[in-house]
Amino acid sequence: MEPILIVLEYLLEVVGPRFVDQMDITTELLRGSNRHCEVSAKRAKAVVKLVREQGRRVGEVAQFLRCDQASISMMLLRASAKERN
């Protein structure tokens, strides 16, 4: 199993059941290409948790989510902008 997948599953299933309840999303949906607003928002939350709180590299998260690093960076920038407002 990929290391980032182990970390994500640990984050979602072990560390915080409340986080899982709030996210209400499966690993498959996070990794999928679904662009619905609800899924995208949850994906962005997971990215923020993995990069900022777990210290994972942007490249690792991008590889796990099957997207490019620029997409992950944009998610982080948008999250920062929301926090500032």
C-alpha positions in Angstrom: 0.0 0.0 0.0 1.3 3.5 -0.8 2.6 5.4 2.2 0.3 8.4 1.5 -2.7 6.1 1.3 -1.9 4.7 4.7 -1.5 8.2 6.2 -4.8 9.3 4.6 -6.7 6.3 5.9 -5.1 6.8 9.3 -6.1 10.5 9.3 -9.7 9.7 8.2 -10.4 6.6 10.2 -8.3 6.6 13.3 -7.2 10.1 14.3 -10.5 11.8 14.3 -13.9 10.2 13.9 -15.4 13.7 13.9 -13.2 14.6 10.9 -14.6 11.5 9.1 -18.1 12.4 10.0 -17.6 16.0 8.8 -16.0 14.9 5.6 -18.4 12.0 4.8 -16.4 10.9 1.8 -14.6 7.8 0.7 -11.0 7.5 -0.4 -12.2 6.6 -3.9 -14.1 9.9 -4.2 -11.1 11.9 -3.0 -8.9 10.3 -5.6 -11.5 10.4 -8.3 -12.2 13.0 -11.0 -15.5 14.2 -9.6 -15.7 18.0 -9.8 -18.9 18.6 -7.9 -18.7 21.4 -5.4 -19.2 19.2 -2.4 -16.6 16.7 -3.4 -14.1 19.4 -4.3 -14.5 21.2 -1.0 -13.9 17.9 0.9 -10.9 17.2 -1.2 -9.5 20.6 -0.4 -10.1 20.0 3.3 -8.2 16.7 3.1 -5.3 18.5 1.2 -5.1 21.1 3.9 -5.0 18.5 6.6 -2.4 16.4 4.9 -0.1 19.2 3.9 -0.4 21.7 6.8 -1.2 19.4 9.7 0.5 16.2 8.7 3.5 17.8 7.0 3.1 15.8 3.8 4.8 17.1 0.6 2.6 18.6 -2.1 4.1 16.1 -4.6 3.0 13.2 -2.4 -0.5 14.5 -2.0 -0.7 15.2 -5.8 0.5 11.7 -6.6 -2.1 10.2 -4.2 -5.0 12.3 -5.7 -3.8 11.6 -9.2 -3.4 15.3 -10.1 -0.6 17.7 -10.7 1.2 19.7 -8.0 -0.2 23.0 -9.3 -3.7 21.8 -8.5 -2.7 21.0 -4.9 -0.9 24.4 -4.6 -4.1 26.2 -5.9 -6.2 24.3 -3.3 -3.8 25.5 -0.5 -3.8 29.1 -1.8 -7.6 29.2 -2.0 -7.8 27.7 1.5 -5.4 30.4 2.8 -7.5 33.1 1.1 -10.7 31.9 2.7 -9.0 31.8 6.1 -7.9 35.4 5.7 -11.4 36.7 4.9 
